[in-house]
Every structure is written in structure tokens, then in C-alpha cells.
Amino acid sequence: MKKLYLILCAVLALAACGKLSSGDDISQETVSVQDLVFDFSVNYPGQTKAVKGGWETGDKVFVFFEGVTTGYVTMSYGASGWGTPVFNGTADVSALTEMGKTLTAVFLPFGSSATATFEGEWKFSTTYYSYYMRAERVPYTVNTTDGITTLSAEMDMVNPEGYVQFFINESRGMDGEYALGCDAVIPVGVASITADGTVSETSDKTAADDLPSYSYDGGSLFSGKLVEGYNYKHDDDFYYYFALINTVDNSRADLFVRREQELASHAAVRLPNPGSGKWVPVGAGITVDLGSGRGTWHTCNFGASAPEELGTMCNWDDAYAAGLPSKSVLDSESLVLICIAIHGQEGLVIKDSDINGFIFLPKNIGQEGQYWTSTEDDASFAYIYVFDGDYSLNADNFAHKDEILAVRPIQD
């Protein structure tokens, strides 16, 4: 484990301040914060499995001291390693040098421009919904020798449990260029640091919210915390559904992934490049071929602009005009049907096992995911698709043509 030592050496003028021993009461001396030496070692965590996996130029660590609410130390990493620590704000030296106190260090991988303000708790100027590192409530020592007072601590940085990272190799060099939806992961970041040094995380997002991107190494990096209890598993495999939104032109592409192993804490996953052909473009008017003569399907329901939206509900006559699949078009053993969720909406992914194209049918909770087919039963009734359990779609049911149901148009 590599130790990086950061030392601020500002020697006290003995003639002005007098020579201090470790037993002197420093609060009675004319000593300022700038006259203290901060001797801190910051250890990068060995368990990190990350796209970004070590200290880099531009990184900054924030150090908060127990009971000190008017200032904090920042340490910046440059081409020559860690530079001179800087105390930001003001503080009573006696508050910093009181024996038996602790400090808390926080590393925000994309927060080097952030500042912190104490508002009952320490809060950063911007909330970064990203993984972070911390060394929480670490004891530090105070020693005065030959008139020099040194605060010393060894900080073993830790990646909080549950965080995962995703990386795509595409970026215009701007944060927030992409947003990544995945219901297995919640956007979480640092919310605050209390006066006693306890780090609190945000709780304002859910799995339905997208992860923002941060520009890194020519690509875009996303991170968040795994959802407890997420388990879209079938036949011993784990399935994940991603929605990638380009916030520059508001275009979107989706990715359906099968993994033999479940996503685990500290995982770092490189997703395919958006131009690789593995992502399926989605949106109003966009179509995808399901192969094997099943026709070309719109990626969204009739009247919807995203796959998870139910869209415009229609009676059979209006639905037929929009374009409907026949009762038999999805009747094939080569189809893969997996129940999953995206942006908080559960539904069914339908894809051929041999091609990349797929569609997502959102469940209509009130109507059990009922969709019109083009196949009539008689003059008054037509067959419908109904979600039958988690992994099947049954087209042996029918409904009166005046009923109002969901529509997924198809082009033969």
C-alpha cells in the first residue's frame, strides 16, 4: 500500500513566539493556524476495483477536524505528488491542538473544485452523485518540539461498501454529457460531514433516477450504490437493463445484459461503446427487427417516447390502424423473455437469442400488461397478449374490441 506524505512546514519564529515544549499550553501563545505543521499520510485503499484506480493530478482530499466548524484543510495532488496542505477559513489553534480529537478525510474523485461550508454540518458546494472515499474519525496527535507544533495522522481511505462504477469510452470532455439508467443502482453521494466527523450520504434519489456522467480518461464514468434485494435472475443468470441518454441531443439507446455473476460491491464495468452496435436506439418512431420473420417493431408503445411509457391506450379499431402483431408472431422457442425494470417501471424484455435487437413491454399494473393483437376472435372480440408470470407472454386471452388497452405497433 503506497503512503503519500503531506507536510506543511512553517517554522515558528522563536524570537516572537518563544520556544514551546510538548507540555506548553499552546492556546496562550501567539500561534496561528498557518504556523502549524500538518504531517498526514493518505493511503489509497487496496480493495479498489475501479476504472479510476489511483491518485492522479487534480485530485483533492478534504480534511475536517472534530469540533472545528470555521475551517478545513485541503490537500491537492499534482505532477510531483501531494503538494502543501492548505487551511481554508479560520480556526482557534486551541481547538485544533486539543488532545484526543479526531479528523475525517473525504476524497471526491470529481470534486476538486468544490468548497465546503458549515451550516450545522459541513456541506460541499455541489453534490456529486459518485463514489467517494473517506477516512472517518481518525485520531491525530499533537506534538510540540523545538517550537514547532505538528499535527500527525495516518488516514487509510476506504471505498464505502455497495458502490459500483460503469465506464463508456466516449465523451466530449464535459460532465453530465450522458445519464445512465439502471434499476440495480441508485445515485448516491456525500451529503454532509457532521462536526464530530461523521460522513452522511444522500438519500434523495431512487433506482428510477439516472446516474450522471463525469468526464474521465476520454470517456464517461458513472457510479452509484447497489440496490439491496435487486434480483432479476433467471436460470442461474443475472440480467441488467441500461438506458443511456445523451443529454446533448436527448437521444437514447438501451442495452440488455446477461451476466453469470451478480454485480458486486466495488465492481467496475466497462459498458460497450454507444457506437458498437450493441446498444439499441429507442424513441418515438424508431424501430428494431426482432428477426425470424417477426417483423420490425417500434421501440416504444403507440404514443410513447420511451420504452417504459405505456403510451396512448386504444380500443381495437384504433389500435389496428396503428399497426399490431398477430397472435402467433411471438410464438417461438428461440425467444428470450425476461422480467426486469427500468426507471422504476417493471416490464418484459423480448429478444431473439441469436440477434441483438430487443423490445421492452412495460407492464400495465391495472391491466396485467394487456396488449392488443391483430387477430380477431369474432366480430366483437380480439386476442390480446397478457403477462403470464415473470417469464412468459400469453396470447390465448381475448378482450372486447371496445376495451382500452396498450398498443405496441409493428411493421411487417
FIMAR-675527 format. One record per residue (C-alpha): residue number from 1; residue in three letters; x, y, z. Coordinates in steps of 0.5 Angstrom, whole numbers, padded with zeros to 4 digits. Each point is the difference from the previous one (the first is absolute). Layout:
BEGIN
 drendren koldren     x     y     z
      NUM     ALA     X     Y     Z
...
END
This chain:
BEGIN
 drendren koldren     x     y     z
        1     MET  0000  0000  0000
        2     LYS  0003  0007 -0002
        3     LYS  0001  0005  0005
        4     LEU  0000  0007 -0002
        5     TYR  0002  0005  0005
        6     LEU -0002  0007  0000
        7     ILE  0004  0005  0004
        8     LEU -0002  0007  0001
        9     CYS  0007  0003  0004
       10     ALA -0001  0007  0002
       11     VAL  0005  0001  0006
       12     LEU -0001  0005  0005
       13     ALA  0004  0006  0001
       14     LEU  0003 -0002  0007
       15     ALA  0001  0008  0002
       16     ALA -0007  0001 -0001
       17     CYS -0003 -0006  0003
       18     GLY  0004 -0003  0005
       19     LYS  0003 -0007  0000
       20     LEU -0006 -0005  0001
       21     SER  0000 -0007  0003
       22     SER -0005 -0005  0000
       23     GLY -0003  0002  0007
       24     ASP -0001  0007 -0002
       25     ASP -0007  0003 -0001
       26     ILE  0000  0002 -0007
       27     SER -0006  0004  0001
       28     GLN  0003  0005  0004
       29     GLU  0006  0001 -0006
       30     THR -0001  0005 -0006
       31     VAL  0000 -0006 -0005
       32     SER -0004  0000 -0006
       33     VAL -0003 -0006 -0004
       34     GLN  0005  0002 -0005
       35     ASP  0006 -0002  0005
       36     LEU -0003 -0007  0001
       37     VAL  0003 -0006 -0004
       38     PHE -0004 -0005 -0003
       39     ASP  0003 -0007  0000
       40     PHE -0005 -0004 -0004
       41     SER  0001 -0007 -0003
       42     VAL -0006 -0001 -0005
       43     ASN -0001 -0008 -0002
       44     TYR -0003 -0002 -0006
       45     PRO -0005 -0006  0001
       46     GLY  0003 -0006 -0002
       47     GLN -0007 -0003 -0002
       48     THR -0002  0005 -0005
       49     LYS -0002 -0003 -0007
       50     ALA -0001  0006 -0004
       51     VAL  0001  0003 -0007
       52     LYS  0003  0005  0004
       53     GLY  0004 -0003  0005
       54     GLY  0006  0004  0003
       55     TRP  0002  0007  0002
       56     GLU  0000  0005 -0006
       57     THR  0002  0007 -0002
       58     GLY -0006  0004  0002
       59     ASP -0002 -0004  0006
       60     LYS -0002  0004  0006
       61     VAL -0001 -0003  0007
       62     PHE -0004  0004  0006
       63     VAL  0001 -0001  0007
       64     PHE -0005  0002  0005
       65     PHE  0002  0001  0008
       66     GLU -0004 -0002  0005
       67     GLY -0003  0006  0004
       68     VAL  0003  0005 -0006
       69     THR -0006  0003 -0003
       70     THR  0003  0006 -0004
       71     GLY  0006 -0003 -0004
       72     TYR  0003 -0007 -0003
       73     VAL  0006 -0002 -0004
       74     THR  0000 -0002 -0007
       75     MET  0006 -0004 -0003
       76     SER  0001  0000 -0008
       77     TYR  0004 -0005 -0004
       78     GLY  0004  0003 -0006
       79     ALA  0005 -0003 -0004
       80     SER  0005  0000  0006
       81     GLY -0005 -0004  0004
       82     TRP -0003  0003  0006
       83     GLY  0001  0008  0001
       84     THR  0000  0004  0006
       85     PRO -0006  0000  0004
       86     VAL -0005  0006  0001
       87     PHE -0004  0002  0005
       88     ASN -0006  0003 -0002
       89     GLY -0004  0005  0004
       90     THR  0002  0002  0008
       91     ALA  0000 -0004  0006
       92     ASP  0002  0001  0007
       93     VAL  0007 -0004  0001
       94     SER -0002 -0003  0006
       95     ALA -0006 -0003 -0003
       96     LEU  0005 -0004 -0005
       97     THR  0005 -0002  0005
       98     GLU -0004 -0002  0006
       99     MET  0002 -0007  0001
      100     GLY -0004 -0006 -0001
      101     LYS -0004  0002 -0006
      102     THR -0001 -0003 -0007
      103     LEU -0001  0002 -0007
      104     THR -0003 -0002 -0006
      105     ALA  0002  0000 -0007
      106     VAL -0004  0000 -0006
      107     PHE  0002 -0001 -0008
      108     LEU -0005  0002 -0005
      109     PRO  0003 -0003 -0007
      110     PHE -0003  0005 -0004
      111     GLY -0001  0006  0005
      112     SER  0007  0003  0000
      113     SER -0004  0007 -0001
      114     ALA -0004 -0001  0006
      115     THR  0000  0004  0006
      116     ALA -0003 -0001  0007
      117     THR -0005  0004  0004
      118     PHE -0002 -0002  0007
      119     GLU -0008  0001  0001
      120     GLY -0001 -0004  0006
      121     GLU  0004 -0005 -0004
      122     TRP  0006  0000 -0005
      123     LYS -0003  0000 -0007
      124     PHE  0003  0001 -0006
      125     SER -0002  0005 -0005
      126     THR -0002 -0005 -0005
      127     THR -0003 -0007  0001
      128     TYR  0004 -0005 -0004
      129     TYR -0004 -0007 -0001
      130     SER  0006 -0004 -0001
      131     TYR  0004 -0005  0004
      132     TYR  0005  0003  0005
      133     MET  0005 -0002  0005
      134     ARG  0000  0002  0008
      135     ALA  0005 -0001  0006
      136     GLU -0005  0001  0005
      137     ARG  0001  0003  0008
      138     VAL  0008 -0002 -0001
      139     PRO  0003  0002  0007
      140     TYR  0006  0005 -0001
      141     THR  0006  0002  0004
      142     VAL  0002  0007  0002
      143     ASN  0008  0001  0002
      144     THR  0004  0006  0001
      145     THR  0007 -0001 -0001
      146     ASP  0005  0006  0000
      147     GLY -0005  0005 -0001
      148     ILE -0003 -0004 -0006
      149     THR -0007 -0003  0001
      150     THR -0002 -0006 -0004
      151     LEU -0007 -0003 -0001
      152     SER  0001 -0007 -0003
      153     ALA -0005 -0005 -0002
      154     GLU  0000 -0006 -0005
      155     MET -0006 -0001 -0004
      156     ASP -0002 -0006 -0003
      157     MET -0005  0002 -0005
      158     VAL -0006 -0005 -0001
      159     ASN -0005 -0001 -0006
      160     PRO -0007 -0001  0003
      161     GLU -0003 -0006 -0001
      162     GLY -0005 -0001 -0005
      163     TYR  0003  0005 -0006
      164     VAL  0001 -0003 -0007
      165     GLN  0003  0004 -0006
      166     PHE -0002  0000 -0007
      167     PHE  0004  0003 -0006
      168     ILE -0001  0001 -0007
      169     ASN  0005  0002 -0005
      170     GLU -0003  0006 -0002
      171     SER  0000  0008  0002
      172     ARG  0001  0007 -0003
      173     GLY  0003  0001  0007
      174     MET -0006  0003  0003
      175     ASP -0003 -0002  0007
      176     GLY -0007 -0002 -0001
      177     GLU  0000 -0002 -0007
      178     TYR -0003 -0006  0001
      179     ALA -0005 -0003  0005
      180     LEU -0001 -0008  0001
      181     GLY -0006 -0003  0003
      182     CYS  0001 -0007  0003
      183     ASP -0005 -0002  0006
      184     ALA  0005 -0004  0003
      185     VAL  0004  0006  0002
      186     ILE -0002  0007  0004
      187     PRO  0003  0006 -0001
      188     VAL  0004  0002  0007
      189     GLY  0005  0005  0002
      190     VAL  0002  0003  0006
      191     ALA -0005  0004  0004
      192     SER  0004  0003  0006
      193     ILE  0005  0000  0005
      194     THR -0002  0001  0007
      195     ALA  0004  0004  0005
      196     ASP  0002 -0007  0003
      197     GLY  0003 -0002 -0007
      198     THR -0006 -0005 -0002
      199     VAL -0001  0000 -0007
      200     SER -0007 -0001 -0002
      201     GLU -0002 -0002 -0007
      202     THR -0006  0003 -0005
      203     SER -0007 -0003  0001
      204     ASP -0004  0004 -0005
      205     LYS  0001 -0005 -0006
      206     THR -0003 -0007 -0002
      207     ALA  0001 -0005 -0005
      208     ALA -0004  0003 -0005
      209     ASP  0005  0006  0000
      210     ASP  0005  0000 -0005
      211     LEU  0008  0001  0001
      212     PRO  0003  0006 -0002
      213     SER  0007 -0001 -0004
      214     TYR  0006  0003  0002
      215     SER  0006  0001 -0006
      216     TYR  0006 -0004  0001
      217     ASP  0005 -0003 -0004
      218     GLY -0003  0001 -0007
      219     GLY -0007 -0003  0003
      220     SER -0005  0001  0005
      221     LEU  0000 -0003  0006
      222     PHE -0007 -0002  0004
      223     SER  0000 -0002  0007
      224     GLY -0006 -0002  0006
      225     LYS -0002 -0005  0005
      226     LEU -0003 -0006 -0001
      227     VAL -0007 -0001  0002
      228     GLU -0001 -0005  0005
      229     GLY -0004 -0006 -0002
      230     TYR  0000  0001 -0007
      231     ASN  0000 -0007 -0003
      232     TYR -0002  0000 -0007
      233     LYS  0002 -0007 -0001
      234     HIS -0002 -0006 -0005
      235     ASP  0003 -0007 -0001
      236     ASP  0006  0002  0005
      237     ASP  0002  0006 -0005
      238     PHE -0001  0007  0002
      239     TYR -0003  0006 -0004
      240     TYR  0001  0007  0000
      241     TYR -0003  0005 -0005
      242     PHE  0003  0007 -0001
      243     ALA -0002  0006 -0003
      244     LEU  0005  0005 -0003
      245     ILE -0003  0007 -0001
      246     ASN  0005  0005 -0004
      247     THR -0002  0007  0003
      248     VAL  0003  0004 -0005
      249     ASP -0005 -0002 -0006
      250     ASN -0005 -0004  0005
      251     SER  0001 -0006 -0004
      252     ARG -0001 -0007  0004
      253     ALA  0003 -0007 -0001
      254     ASP -0002 -0006  0004
      255     LEU  0005 -0006  0002
      256     PHE -0003 -0007  0003
      257     VAL  0006 -0004  0003
      258     ARG  0000 -0007  0003
      259     ARG  0006 -0002  0005
      260     GLU  0002 -0006  0003
      261     GLN  0001  0003  0006
      262     GLU -0004  0006  0004
      263     LEU  0003  0007  0000
      264     ALA  0004  0000  0007
      265     SER  0003  0006  0004
      266     HIS  0006  0003 -0003
      267     ALA -0002 -0002 -0007
      268     ALA  0003  0004 -0006
      269     VAL -0004 -0002 -0006
      270     ARG  0002  0003 -0007
      271     LEU -0006  0000 -0004
      272     PRO  0000  0000 -0008
      273     ASN  0001  0006 -0003
      274     PRO -0006  0003 -0003
      275     GLY  0002 -0001 -0007
      276     SER  0002 -0007  0001
      277     GLY -0007 -0003 -0003
      278     LYS -0002 -0003  0007
      279     TRP -0004  0006  0002
      280     VAL -0007  0000 -0003
      281     PRO -0002  0007 -0001
      282     VAL -0007  0002  0002
      283     GLY -0005  0005  0000
      284     ALA -0006  0002 -0004
      285     GLY  0000 -0002 -0007
      286     ILE  0006 -0005  0001
      287     THR -0001 -0007 -0002
      288     VAL  0004 -0006  0001
      289     ASP  0000 -0007 -0003
      290     LEU -0002 -0006  0004
      291     GLY  0003 -0005 -0005
      292     SER -0003 -0007 -0002
      293     GLY -0006  0004 -0004
      294     ARG -0003  0003  0006
      295     GLY  0000  0007 -0003
      296     THR  0003  0007  0001
      297     TRP -0003  0002  0007
      298     HIS  0000  0007  0002
      299     THR  0005  0001  0007
      300     CYS -0006  0004  0003
      301     ASN -0007 -0001  0001
      302     PHE -0005  0004 -0004
      303     GLY  0000  0007  0002
      304     ALA  0006 -0001  0005
      305     SER  0007  0003 -0001
      306     ALA  0004 -0005  0005
      307     PRO -0001 -0008  0000
      308     GLU -0002  0001  0008
      309     GLU -0006  0004 -0002
      310     LEU -0007 -0003 -0001
      311     GLY -0002  0005 -0005
      312     THR -0007  0001 -0003
      313     MET -0005 -0005  0001
      314     CYS -0005 -0002 -0005
      315     ASN -0006 -0004 -0002
      316     TRP  0002 -0006 -0005
      317     ASP -0002  0004 -0006
      318     ASP  0004  0006  0001
      319     ALA  0006 -0005  0002
      320     TYR -0001 -0004 -0006
      321     ALA  0001  0007 -0004
      322     ALA  0007  0001  0004
      323     GLY  0003 -0007 -0002
      324     LEU -0001 -0006  0004
      325     PRO  0004 -0007  0001
      326     SER -0004 -0006 -0002
      327     LYS -0002 -0005  0006
      328     SER  0006 -0005 -0003
      329     VAL  0005  0005 -0001
      330     LEU  0004 -0001  0006
      331     ASP -0002 -0008  0001
      332     SER  0007 -0002 -0001
      333     GLU  0005 -0004  0005
      334     SER  0006  0004 -0002
      335     LEU -0003  0006  0003
      336     VAL  0003  0002  0007
      337     LEU -0005  0003  0004
      338     ILE  0003  0004  0007
      339     CYS -0004  0004  0005
      340     ILE  0004  0006  0002
      341     ALA -0001  0007  0002
      342     ILE  0003  0007 -0003
      343     HIS -0001  0007  0003
      344     GLY -0005 -0004  0005
      345     GLN -0005 -0003 -0005
      346     GLU  0000 -0007  0000
      347     GLY -0001 -0004 -0007
      348     LEU  0002 -0005 -0004
      349     VAL  0006 -0001 -0005
      350     ILE -0001 -0004 -0006
      351     LYS  0006 -0001 -0005
      352     ASP  0002 -0006 -0004
      353     SER  0006 -0004  0003
      354     ASP  0004  0001 -0007
      355     ILE -0001  0007 -0001
      356     ASN  0002  0007  0004
      357     GLY -0007  0003 -0001
      358     PHE -0005  0000  0005
      359     ILE -0006  0004  0003
      360     PHE -0003  0001  0007
      361     LEU -0007  0000  0001
      362     PRO -0002  0004  0006
      363     LYS -0005 -0004  0005
      364     ASN -0006  0004  0001
      365     ILE -0002 -0002  0007
      366     GLY -0007  0002  0000
      367     GLN -0001 -0005 -0006
      368     GLU  0006 -0005  0001
      369     GLY  0003  0002 -0006
      370     GLN -0005 -0001 -0005
      371     TYR  0002  0002 -0008
      372     TRP -0005 -0001 -0006
      373     THR  0002 -0005 -0005
      374     SER -0003  0001 -0008
      375     THR -0003 -0007  0001
      376     GLU -0008  0000  0001
      377     ASP -0004 -0005  0004
      378     ASP -0006  0002 -0004
      379     ALA -0004  0007 -0002
      380     SER  0001  0003  0008
      381     PHE  0006 -0003  0003
      382     ALA  0007 -0001 -0002
      383     TYR  0006 -0004  0003
      384     ILE  0005  0004  0005
      385     TYR  0007 -0001  0003
      386     VAL  0000 -0001  0008
      387     PHE  0006  0000  0004
      388     ASP  0000 -0007  0003
      389     GLY  0004 -0001  0006
      390     ASP  0007  0003 -0001
      391     TYR  0003 -0003 -0006
      392     SER -0006 -0001 -0005
      393     LEU -0005  0004 -0004
      394     ASN -0006 -0004 -0001
      395     ALA -0005  0002 -0007
      396     ASP -0005 -0005  0002
      397     ASN -0005  0005  0003
      398     PHE -0004  0005 -0003
      399     ALA -0004  0006  0001
      400     HIS -0006  0004 -0003
      401     LYS  0002  0005 -0005
      402     ASP -0003  0006  0004
      403     GLU  0005 -0001  0005
      404     ILE  0006  0005  0001
      405     LEU  0007 -0004  0000
      406     ALA  0007  0001 -0001
      407     VAL  0003  0000 -0007
      408     ARG  0007 -0002 -0003
      409     PRO  0000  0002 -0007
      410     ILE  0003 -0005 -0005
      411     GLN  0003  0001 -0007
      412     ASP -0001 -0006 -0005
END
